[in-house]
Amino acid sequence: MQRNKNLEHALSTIVSKDIDSKSVTNGIDKILLHPILGYLIFFGVLFLIFQGIYNWSGPAMDFIDTQFADLAAYVQSVLPAGPLPDLLSNGIIKGIGGIVIFVPQIVILYIFISLMEETGYMSRVVFLMDRWLRPFGLNGKSVIPLISGVACAVPAVMSARNIENSKERLVTMLVTPFMTCSARLPIYIVIIGLVIPDTKFLGFNIQGIILFALYILGILAALGSAWLLNKIIKTKHKSFLIFELPTYKFPDWKNLFLNVWDKSSSFVFGAGKIILAISVILWALGSFGPGDKFKNAEEIVTQNNPSLSQEDLDHEISSYKVEHSYLGYLGMVIEPIVEPLGYDWKMGIGLISSFAAREVFVGTMATVYSIGDDADIEDDASKRTILSKMRAEVNRNTGLPAYNLASGVSLLLFYAFAMQCMSTIAIVKKETASWKWTLIQVGFMTGLAYIAALIAYQALK
């Protein structure tokens, strides 16, 4: 007893307690950790993060996209026509652009995460969400990747680094791509517009209800898969949430910017190598083809369509080349595989090309149906053109409209579950440092997508 008193007396001369800081922290925690207000504030913060990633990054991403598109066009204009200039402009430059375009989203996400960590709020988020995610094999820190995945899975998977437990970190990275990201939205808009009537049910637009249901489906798929993986993946270490809530403080701006730089540069120079390689492969498959039909595409199309304008003729030539390229023949090769889902070879090409990025499906369909690869789903005129062309398309296997209720719902479910994004595949490989888990993830998601799409088409056809 006397020894403890002596220690307390000695420590009192060298240790000072910041009573004001503790009292301020306790006062703030009464609000932020409140059983009702705490969750409302947290979801408000998440909404702000989502808006930041989805909307605030838009101008920067559009600027990057425009600059790389202009650079590719400039290279094509100053260099003589040929495979090497085409590789440089459409393969390498656009491939690099496909890497850099994600940087604004990554920067914005990590600014928010770093602010939450530096101020001490991240610990409160973990505390709030842990008990809700624990039954699914996740922990409180998993909520940031899951919610961020609604904007883009690439920065979302990267944000799982903050999860210390290796099993929970792995499960979080494996299920985050189920969340409905913004890249799926152009596909959903087009397919829903084609196969779902623009009518109301109980005062609500049916197309809007279907879109909302697809987002809910992504959440359920992520949590269900996490529960399943939690049962399969074994670990010797049981995770417990034991930590001290730090006092609130102003962020160290130097640490914040260093953290953001580290995460952004890690993506560009790490995952970027894989993304660029796949971009070049897809370019090669779509730019070359066997036989005289691909080689003489311009002559053949011009002879068969003498009355077309130059613009329409260019679109027809582009479509003909795609059909007879290696990518086109690959689409025909996989047609027997996708035919039970209600798809033909043209839709098969869309599935293959969208492995570069999900939203590429719309541009690929525009090219295949001779609309032009510069069609923009956000442009009303382009949207009407795409919808009219796709609505008039006939599946050569069934003789029915290619996009009917059965095939449309099948396609929606396929894209809801499938791992159709090489950027996400690349970042999962980098973050897990394992091709094993990356391939398991791709196989599981693609298998689930195929089965769901098959059941839907066979039930509705």
MARRO-759584 format. One record per residue (C-alpha): residue number from 0; residue in three letters; x, y, z. Coordinates in nm, 3 decimals, decimal comma. Layout:
BEGIN
PT  nr rest      px      py      pz
PT NUM  ALA       X       Y       Z
...
END
This chain:
BEGIN
PT  nr rest      px      py      pz
PT   0  MET   0,000   0,000   0,000
PT   1  GLN   0,275   0,242   0,097
PT   2  ARG   0,465   0,147  -0,220
PT   3  ASN   0,164   0,244  -0,438
PT   4  LYS   0,130   0,574  -0,256
PT   5  ASN   0,496   0,648  -0,315
PT   6  LEU   0,456   0,567  -0,687
PT   7  GLU   0,151   0,788  -0,721
PT   8  HIS   0,334   1,073  -0,552
PT   9  ALA   0,637   1,030  -0,779
PT  10  LEU   0,423   1,012  -1,093
PT  11  SER   0,222   1,318  -0,996
PT  12  THR   0,535   1,531  -1,033
PT  13  ILE   0,608   1,417  -1,390
PT  14  VAL   0,267   1,318  -1,540
PT  15  SER  -0,004   1,571  -1,619
PT  16  LYS  -0,361   1,474  -1,699
PT  17  ASP  -0,547   1,680  -1,956
PT  18  ILE  -0,882   1,697  -1,780
PT  19  ASP  -1,027   1,941  -2,033
PT  20  SER  -0,944   1,713  -2,326
PT  21  LYS  -1,103   1,412  -2,157
PT  22  SER  -1,415   1,606  -2,066
PT  23  VAL  -1,453   1,739  -2,422
PT  24  THR  -1,407   1,387  -2,563
PT  25  ASN  -1,663   1,243  -2,322
PT  26  GLY  -1,908   1,517  -2,412
PT  27  ILE  -1,871   1,450  -2,785
PT  28  ASP  -1,898   1,072  -2,731
PT  29  LYS  -2,233   1,119  -2,559
PT  30  ILE  -2,359   1,229  -2,902
PT  31  LEU  -2,147   1,025  -3,144
PT  32  LEU  -2,188   0,699  -2,949
PT  33  HIS  -2,555   0,755  -2,868
PT  34  PRO  -2,761   0,442  -2,954
PT  35  ILE  -2,975   0,644  -3,198
PT  36  LEU  -2,799   0,973  -3,278
PT  37  GLY  -2,466   0,793  -3,318
PT  38  TYR  -2,594   0,582  -3,608
PT  39  LEU  -2,776   0,874  -3,770
PT  40  ILE  -2,459   1,085  -3,763
PT  41  PHE  -2,249   0,796  -3,891
PT  42  PHE  -2,479   0,729  -4,186
PT  43  GLY  -2,475   1,102  -4,258
PT  44  VAL  -2,094   1,087  -4,272
PT  45  LEU  -2,113   0,784  -4,502
PT  46  PHE  -2,357   0,970  -4,725
PT  47  LEU  -2,108   1,257  -4,743
PT  48  ILE  -1,825   1,016  -4,831
PT  49  PHE  -2,037   0,851  -5,098
PT  50  GLN  -2,131   1,188  -5,248
PT  51  GLY  -1,767   1,289  -5,245
PT  52  ILE  -1,645   0,977  -5,420
PT  53  TYR  -1,933   0,964  -5,666
PT  54  ASN  -1,993   1,333  -5,744
PT  55  TRP  -1,692   1,540  -5,640
PT  56  SER  -1,455   1,317  -5,834
PT  57  GLY  -1,666   1,356  -6,149
PT  58  PRO  -1,506   1,673  -6,292
PT  59  ALA  -1,152   1,544  -6,229
PT  60  MET  -1,235   1,205  -6,382
PT  61  ASP  -1,399   1,371  -6,684
PT  62  PHE  -1,090   1,592  -6,725
PT  63  ILE  -0,857   1,292  -6,711
PT  64  ASP  -1,077   1,097  -6,952
PT  65  THR  -1,086   1,390  -7,196
PT  66  GLN  -0,711   1,448  -7,180
PT  67  PHE  -0,625   1,086  -7,251
PT  68  ALA  -0,887   1,067  -7,527
PT  69  ASP  -0,745   1,383  -7,686
PT  70  LEU  -0,391   1,247  -7,651
PT  71  ALA  -0,494   0,921  -7,818
PT  72  ALA  -0,664   1,113  -8,099
PT  73  TYR  -0,357   1,336  -8,141
PT  74  VAL  -0,125   1,036  -8,166
PT  75  GLN  -0,349   0,883  -8,431
PT  76  SER  -0,353   1,209  -8,628
PT  77  VAL   0,024   1,267  -8,634
PT  78  LEU   0,140   0,909  -8,687
PT  79  PRO   0,079   0,708  -9,003
PT  80  ALA  -0,198   0,450  -8,991
PT  81  GLY  -0,083   0,110  -8,875
PT  82  PRO  -0,092  -0,140  -8,590
PT  83  LEU   0,183   0,025  -8,382
PT  84  PRO   0,021   0,373  -8,367
PT  85  ASP  -0,312   0,201  -8,296
PT  86  LEU  -0,151   0,003  -8,013
PT  87  LEU   0,000   0,323  -7,873
PT  88  SER  -0,324   0,523  -7,888
PT  89  ASN  -0,597   0,264  -7,822
PT  90  GLY  -0,399   0,010  -7,622
PT  91  ILE  -0,132   0,184  -7,413
PT  92  ILE  -0,258   0,543  -7,380
PT  93  LYS  -0,618   0,444  -7,312
PT  94  GLY  -0,495   0,166  -7,085
PT  95  ILE  -0,296   0,416  -6,877
PT  96  GLY  -0,598   0,644  -6,880
PT  97  GLY  -0,805   0,359  -6,739
PT  98  ILE  -0,563   0,348  -6,446
PT  99  VAL  -0,525   0,720  -6,375
PT 100  ILE  -0,898   0,787  -6,397
PT 101  PHE  -0,950   0,610  -6,063
PT 102  VAL  -0,702   0,833  -5,879
PT 103  PRO  -0,955   1,111  -5,793
PT 104  GLN  -1,186   0,857  -5,626
PT 105  ILE  -0,897   0,702  -5,434
PT 106  VAL  -0,770   1,042  -5,320
PT 107  ILE  -1,113   1,158  -5,200
PT 108  LEU  -1,182   0,831  -5,017
PT 109  TYR  -0,849   0,835  -4,836
PT 110  ILE  -0,881   1,200  -4,743
PT 111  PHE  -1,203   1,110  -4,561
PT 112  ILE  -1,058   0,795  -4,405
PT 113  SER  -0,742   0,975  -4,294
PT 114  LEU  -0,948   1,257  -4,142
PT 115  MET  -1,157   1,004  -3,951
PT 116  GLU  -0,844   0,829  -3,827
PT 117  GLU  -0,653   1,146  -3,739
PT 118  THR  -0,942   1,299  -3,544
PT 119  GLY  -1,025   0,977  -3,357
PT 120  TYR  -1,371   0,927  -3,511
PT 121  MET  -1,275   0,606  -3,693
PT 122  SER  -1,248   0,423  -3,360
PT 123  ARG  -1,606   0,525  -3,281
PT 124  VAL  -1,724   0,394  -3,619
PT 125  VAL  -1,561   0,058  -3,550
PT 126  PHE  -1,726   0,044  -3,208
PT 127  LEU  -2,072   0,128  -3,348
PT 128  MET  -2,074  -0,122  -3,636
PT 129  ASP  -1,883  -0,413  -3,490
PT 130  ARG  -2,176  -0,594  -3,329
PT 131  TRP  -2,387  -0,567  -3,646
PT 132  LEU  -2,120  -0,707  -3,878
PT 133  ARG  -1,966  -0,963  -3,642
PT 134  PRO  -2,224  -1,242  -3,723
PT 135  PHE  -2,117  -1,226  -4,089
PT 136  GLY  -1,747  -1,275  -4,016
PT 137  LEU  -1,669  -0,906  -4,054
PT 138  ASN  -1,586  -0,637  -3,803
PT 139  GLY  -1,667  -0,271  -3,757
PT 140  LYS  -1,388  -0,157  -3,986
PT 141  SER  -1,547  -0,349  -4,274
PT 142  VAL  -1,824  -0,093  -4,305
PT 143  ILE  -1,604   0,164  -4,482
PT 144  PRO  -1,500  -0,070  -4,768
PT 145  LEU  -1,857  -0,199  -4,806
PT 146  ILE  -2,017   0,143  -4,830
PT 147  SER  -1,734   0,281  -5,045
PT 148  GLY  -1,793  -0,011  -5,283
PT 149  VAL  -2,120   0,153  -5,389
PT 150  ALA  -1,909   0,419  -5,560
PT 151  CYS  -1,614   0,208  -5,678
PT 152  ALA  -1,472  -0,125  -5,564
PT 153  VAL  -1,111  -0,026  -5,639
PT 154  PRO  -1,061   0,230  -5,358
PT 155  ALA  -1,303   0,031  -5,141
PT 156  VAL  -1,085  -0,282  -5,151
PT 157  MET  -0,778  -0,069  -5,077
PT 158  SER  -0,946   0,077  -4,768
PT 159  ALA  -0,969  -0,274  -4,617
PT 160  ARG  -0,601  -0,233  -4,521
PT 161  ASN  -0,723  -0,076  -4,198
PT 162  ILE  -0,857  -0,413  -4,076
PT 163  GLU  -0,590  -0,576  -3,858
PT 164  ASN  -0,735  -0,930  -3,843
PT 165  SER  -0,611  -1,112  -4,155
PT 166  LYS  -0,923  -1,329  -4,196
PT 167  GLU  -1,167  -1,041  -4,161
PT 168  ARG  -0,956  -0,828  -4,395
PT 169  LEU  -0,956  -1,105  -4,657
PT 170  VAL  -1,331  -1,169  -4,628
PT 171  THR  -1,401  -0,797  -4,659
PT 172  MET  -1,192  -0,769  -4,977
PT 173  LEU  -1,354  -1,076  -5,128
PT 174  VAL  -1,715  -0,962  -5,077
PT 175  THR  -1,684  -0,586  -5,136
PT 176  PRO  -1,716  -0,619  -5,521
PT 177  PHE  -2,073  -0,747  -5,469
PT 178  MET  -2,175  -0,395  -5,372
PT 179  THR  -2,340  -0,220  -5,667
PT 180  CYS  -2,074   0,020  -5,795
PT 181  SER  -2,130   0,321  -6,020
PT 182  ALA  -1,988   0,131  -6,322
PT 183  ARG  -2,293  -0,097  -6,320
PT 184  LEU  -2,530   0,197  -6,344
PT 185  PRO  -2,506   0,257  -6,725
PT 186  ILE  -2,584  -0,112  -6,784
PT 187  TYR  -2,876  -0,106  -6,543
PT 188  ILE  -3,019   0,210  -6,702
PT 189  VAL  -3,009   0,063  -7,052
PT 190  ILE  -3,136  -0,287  -6,970
PT 191  ILE  -3,411  -0,166  -6,734
PT 192  GLY  -3,521   0,084  -7,000
PT 193  LEU  -3,542  -0,201  -7,253
PT 194  VAL  -3,727  -0,470  -7,057
PT 195  ILE  -3,909  -0,303  -6,765
PT 196  PRO  -4,223  -0,100  -6,846
PT 197  ASP  -4,217   0,269  -6,753
PT 198  THR  -4,527   0,247  -6,534
PT 199  LYS  -4,612   0,305  -6,168
PT 200  PHE  -4,702   0,069  -5,885
PT 201  LEU  -4,861   0,221  -5,573
PT 202  GLY  -4,742   0,559  -5,694
PT 203  PHE  -4,379   0,449  -5,743
PT 204  ASN  -4,206   0,405  -6,078
PT 205  ILE  -4,141   0,034  -6,143
PT 206  GLN  -3,810   0,103  -6,314
PT 207  GLY  -3,692   0,292  -6,005
PT 208  ILE  -3,806   0,006  -5,781
PT 209  ILE  -3,606  -0,245  -5,988
PT 210  LEU  -3,297  -0,025  -5,972
PT 211  PHE  -3,332   0,005  -5,593
PT 212  ALA  -3,383  -0,372  -5,568
PT 213  LEU  -3,054  -0,431  -5,752
PT 214  TYR  -2,870  -0,221  -5,494
PT 215  ILE  -3,033  -0,415  -5,209
PT 216  LEU  -2,943  -0,739  -5,388
PT 217  GLY  -2,577  -0,636  -5,388
PT 218  ILE  -2,583  -0,575  -5,013
PT 219  LEU  -2,749  -0,910  -4,944
PT 220  ALA  -2,498  -1,088  -5,172
PT 221  ALA  -2,204  -0,927  -4,991
PT 222  LEU  -2,331  -1,016  -4,643
PT 223  GLY  -2,439  -1,367  -4,746
PT 224  SER  -2,104  -1,438  -4,908
PT 225  ALA  -1,923  -1,304  -4,603
PT 226  TRP  -2,123  -1,540  -4,380
PT 227  LEU  -2,037  -1,835  -4,608
PT 228  LEU  -1,666  -1,746  -4,625
PT 229  ASN  -1,659  -1,706  -4,249
PT 230  LYS  -1,768  -2,070  -4,219
PT 231  ILE  -1,516  -2,192  -4,478
PT 232  ILE  -1,202  -1,994  -4,396
PT 233  LYS  -1,045  -2,120  -4,077
PT 234  THR  -0,817  -1,925  -3,848
PT 235  LYS  -0,633  -2,006  -3,527
PT 236  HIS  -0,682  -1,656  -3,393
PT 237  LYS  -1,021  -1,541  -3,270
PT 238  SER  -1,086  -1,174  -3,316
PT 239  PHE  -1,193  -0,954  -3,027
PT 240  LEU  -1,261  -0,583  -3,044
PT 241  ILE  -1,049  -0,452  -2,759
PT 242  PHE  -0,908  -0,103  -2,787
PT 243  GLU  -0,898   0,230  -2,609
PT 244  LEU  -1,100   0,511  -2,758
PT 245  PRO  -0,855   0,795  -2,818
PT 246  THR  -0,928   1,156  -2,737
PT 247  TYR  -1,041   1,376  -3,023
PT 248  LYS  -0,776   1,595  -3,181
PT 249  PHE  -0,708   1,808  -3,484
PT 250  PRO  -0,556   1,611  -3,776
PT 251  ASP  -0,187   1,614  -3,851
PT 252  TRP  -0,203   1,741  -4,209
PT 253  LYS   0,140   1,610  -4,297
PT 254  ASN   0,044   1,256  -4,195
PT 255  LEU  -0,285   1,290  -4,382
PT 256  PHE  -0,128   1,391  -4,713
PT 257  LEU   0,151   1,134  -4,682
PT 258  ASN  -0,111   0,863  -4,627
PT 259  VAL  -0,315   0,975  -4,927
PT 260  TRP  -0,003   0,988  -5,145
PT 261  ASP   0,108   0,642  -5,033
PT 262  LYS  -0,229   0,482  -5,116
PT 263  SER  -0,269   0,662  -5,450
PT 264  SER   0,083   0,595  -5,577
PT 265  SER   0,059   0,235  -5,459
PT 266  PHE  -0,245   0,184  -5,682
PT 267  VAL  -0,098   0,356  -5,988
PT 268  PHE   0,238   0,180  -5,982
PT 269  GLY   0,120  -0,152  -5,836
PT 270  ALA  -0,219  -0,252  -5,974
PT 271  GLY  -0,162  -0,033  -6,279
PT 272  LYS   0,081  -0,283  -6,433
PT 273  ILE  -0,185  -0,554  -6,436
PT 274  ILE  -0,456  -0,322  -6,570
PT 275  LEU  -0,232  -0,201  -6,852
PT 276  ALA  -0,141  -0,557  -6,952
PT 277  ILE  -0,507  -0,663  -6,975
PT 278  SER  -0,592  -0,346  -7,171
PT 279  VAL  -0,331  -0,431  -7,434
PT 280  ILE  -0,460  -0,790  -7,458
PT 281  LEU  -0,819  -0,674  -7,512
PT 282  TRP  -0,702  -0,422  -7,770
PT 283  ALA  -0,514  -0,693  -7,960
PT 284  LEU  -0,815  -0,926  -7,962
PT 285  GLY  -1,041  -0,654  -8,097
PT 286  SER  -0,795  -0,507  -8,347
PT 287  PHE  -0,690  -0,817  -8,537
PT 288  GLY  -0,871  -1,102  -8,701
PT 289  PRO  -0,807  -1,406  -8,921
PT 290  GLY  -0,898  -1,437  -9,287
PT 291  ASP  -0,996  -1,198  -9,562
PT 292  LYS  -1,322  -1,081  -9,405
PT 293  PHE  -1,139  -0,881  -9,140
PT 294  LYS  -0,861  -0,773  -9,375
PT 295  ASN  -1,101  -0,654  -9,648
PT 296  ALA  -1,376  -0,526  -9,414
PT 297  GLU  -1,381  -0,177  -9,560
PT 298  GLU  -1,411  -0,299  -9,917
PT 299  ILE  -1,679  -0,557  -9,834
PT 300  VAL  -1,896  -0,320  -9,633
PT 301  THR  -1,862  -0,039  -9,889
PT 302  GLN  -1,976  -0,269 -10,173
PT 303  ASN  -2,273  -0,399  -9,972
PT 304  ASN  -2,385  -0,052  -9,854
PT 305  PRO  -2,325   0,195 -10,141
PT 306  SER  -2,596   0,440 -10,028
PT 307  LEU  -2,476   0,495  -9,669
PT 308  SER  -2,328   0,823  -9,555
PT 309  GLN  -1,962   0,827  -9,462
PT 310  GLU  -2,040   0,836  -9,088
PT 311  ASP  -2,283   0,543  -9,106
PT 312  LEU  -2,040   0,358  -9,331
PT 313  ASP  -1,761   0,400  -9,075
PT 314  HIS  -1,991   0,260  -8,807
PT 315  GLU  -2,079  -0,040  -9,024
PT 316  ILE  -1,713  -0,107  -9,096
PT 317  SER  -1,633  -0,088  -8,725
PT 318  SER  -1,916  -0,332  -8,646
PT 319  TYR  -1,806  -0,570  -8,924
PT 320  LYS  -1,447  -0,565  -8,798
PT 321  VAL  -1,557  -0,641  -8,443
PT 322  GLU  -1,764  -0,934  -8,568
PT 323  HIS  -1,471  -1,085  -8,758
PT 324  SER  -1,196  -0,999  -8,510
PT 325  TYR  -1,049  -1,248  -8,268
PT 326  LEU  -1,275  -1,091  -8,005
PT 327  GLY  -1,576  -1,150  -8,231
PT 328  TYR  -1,484  -1,511  -8,295
PT 329  LEU  -1,428  -1,555  -7,925
PT 330  GLY  -1,783  -1,430  -7,874
PT 331  MET  -1,907  -1,694  -8,119
PT 332  VAL  -1,700  -1,960  -7,944
PT 333  ILE  -1,861  -1,885  -7,609
PT 334  GLU  -2,211  -1,852  -7,761
PT 335  PRO  -2,301  -2,213  -7,667
PT 336  ILE  -2,207  -2,126  -7,308
PT 337  VAL  -2,413  -1,806  -7,288
PT 338  GLU  -2,702  -1,928  -7,505
PT 339  PRO  -2,880  -2,095  -7,207
PT 340  LEU  -2,880  -1,751  -7,044
PT 341  GLY  -3,068  -1,605  -7,341
PT 342  TYR  -2,769  -1,433  -7,505
PT 343  ASP  -2,634  -1,446  -7,859
PT 344  TRP  -2,276  -1,399  -7,979
PT 345  LYS  -2,307  -1,019  -7,985
PT 346  MET  -2,406  -1,008  -7,621
PT 347  GLY  -2,123  -1,255  -7,559
PT 348  ILE  -1,878  -1,001  -7,701
PT 349  GLY  -2,022  -0,746  -7,461
PT 350  LEU  -1,962  -0,980  -7,168
PT 351  ILE  -1,602  -1,044  -7,272
PT 352  SER  -1,512  -0,681  -7,341
PT 353  SER  -1,671  -0,564  -7,016
PT 354  PHE  -1,404  -0,750  -6,823
PT 355  ALA  -1,202  -0,435  -6,894
PT 356  ALA  -1,469  -0,242  -6,704
PT 357  ARG  -1,838  -0,312  -6,659
PT 358  GLU  -1,954   0,008  -6,827
PT 359  VAL  -1,768  -0,094  -7,146
PT 360  PHE  -2,069  -0,318  -7,223
PT 361  VAL  -2,272  -0,018  -7,341
PT 362  GLY  -1,995   0,111  -7,569
PT 363  THR  -1,933  -0,237  -7,708
PT 364  MET  -2,302  -0,281  -7,790
PT 365  ALA  -2,298   0,060  -7,957
PT 366  THR  -2,010  -0,057  -8,180
PT 367  VAL  -2,157  -0,401  -8,254
PT 368  TYR  -2,495  -0,250  -8,346
PT 369  SER  -2,327   0,016  -8,565
PT 370  ILE  -2,410   0,312  -8,342
PT 371  GLY  -2,054   0,427  -8,294
PT 372  ASP  -1,815   0,365  -8,006
PT 373  ASP  -1,844   0,727  -7,890
PT 374  ALA  -2,207   0,692  -7,785
PT 375  ASP  -2,265   0,824  -7,434
PT 376  ILE  -2,541   0,683  -7,218
PT 377  GLU  -2,564   1,017  -7,034
PT 378  ASP  -2,649   1,191  -7,361
PT 379  ASP  -3,024   1,171  -7,432
PT 380  ALA  -2,982   1,138  -7,809
PT 381  SER  -2,724   0,859  -7,775
PT 382  LYS  -2,942   0,687  -7,516
PT 383  ARG  -3,244   0,688  -7,751
PT 384  THR  -3,029   0,556  -8,034
PT 385  ILE  -2,882   0,277  -7,826
PT 386  LEU  -3,223   0,177  -7,690
PT 387  SER  -3,389   0,179  -8,032
PT 388  LYS  -3,112  -0,030  -8,189
PT 389  MET  -3,104  -0,280  -7,905
PT 390  ARG  -3,484  -0,299  -7,892
PT 391  ALA  -3,494  -0,387  -8,262
PT 392  GLU  -3,219  -0,650  -8,235
PT 393  VAL  -3,326  -1,013  -8,287
PT 394  ASN  -3,155  -1,311  -8,129
PT 395  ARG  -3,061  -1,540  -8,417
PT 396  ASN  -3,090  -1,847  -8,192
PT 397  THR  -3,447  -1,788  -8,073
PT 398  GLY  -3,592  -1,557  -8,339
PT 399  LEU  -3,721  -1,339  -8,054
PT 400  PRO  -3,613  -0,989  -7,955
PT 401  ALA  -3,262  -1,015  -7,811
PT 402  TYR  -3,362  -0,800  -7,515
PT 403  ASN  -3,689  -0,929  -7,375
PT 404  LEU  -3,800  -0,965  -7,013
PT 405  ALA  -3,632  -1,305  -6,965
PT 406  SER  -3,295  -1,217  -7,122
PT 407  GLY  -3,301  -0,869  -6,970
PT 408  VAL  -3,354  -0,990  -6,614
PT 409  SER  -3,092  -1,258  -6,678
PT 410  LEU  -2,843  -0,992  -6,789
PT 411  LEU  -2,922  -0,769  -6,490
PT 412  LEU  -2,858  -1,056  -6,249
PT 413  PHE  -2,539  -1,154  -6,428
PT 414  TYR  -2,393  -0,805  -6,392
PT 415  ALA  -2,522  -0,776  -6,035
PT 416  PHE  -2,305  -1,071  -5,929
PT 417  ALA  -2,024  -1,112  -6,184
PT 418  MET  -1,667  -0,996  -6,125
PT 419  GLN  -1,663  -0,787  -6,444
PT 420  CYS  -1,385  -0,538  -6,376
PT 421  MET  -1,015  -0,593  -6,438
PT 422  SER  -0,927  -0,297  -6,216
PT 423  THR  -1,090  -0,468  -5,920
PT 424  ILE  -0,928  -0,800  -6,007
PT 425  ALA  -0,590  -0,626  -6,020
PT 426  ILE  -0,633  -0,447  -5,688
PT 427  VAL  -0,758  -0,764  -5,513
PT 428  LYS  -0,449  -0,949  -5,641
PT 429  LYS  -0,226  -0,670  -5,513
PT 430  GLU  -0,394  -0,635  -5,174
PT 431  THR  -0,418  -1,010  -5,104
PT 432  ALA  -0,078  -1,085  -5,265
PT 433  SER  -0,240  -1,408  -5,382
PT 434  TRP  -0,360  -1,527  -5,720
PT 435  LYS  -0,530  -1,813  -5,535
PT 436  TRP  -0,784  -1,595  -5,355
PT 437  THR  -0,821  -1,365  -5,655
PT 438  LEU  -0,911  -1,656  -5,883
PT 439  ILE  -1,140  -1,806  -5,620
PT 440  GLN  -1,319  -1,472  -5,596
PT 441  VAL  -1,353  -1,441  -5,975
PT 442  GLY  -1,470  -1,803  -6,005
PT 443  PHE  -1,721  -1,778  -5,721
PT 444  MET  -1,874  -1,450  -5,837
PT 445  THR  -1,887  -1,556  -6,203
PT 446  GLY  -2,035  -1,895  -6,109
PT 447  LEU  -2,300  -1,732  -5,891
PT 448  ALA  -2,378  -1,484  -6,169
PT 449  TYR  -2,414  -1,762  -6,426
PT 450  ILE  -2,642  -1,975  -6,207
PT 451  ALA  -2,863  -1,679  -6,110
PT 452  ALA  -2,890  -1,564  -6,473
PT 453  LEU  -2,963  -1,919  -6,592
PT 454  ILE  -3,241  -1,973  -6,338
PT 455  ALA  -3,395  -1,635  -6,417
PT 456  TYR  -3,397  -1,688  -6,794
PT 457  GLN  -3,525  -2,044  -6,783
PT 458  ALA  -3,802  -1,942  -6,542
PT 459  LEU  -3,914  -1,635  -6,737
PT 460  LYS  -3,869  -1,737  -7,101
END
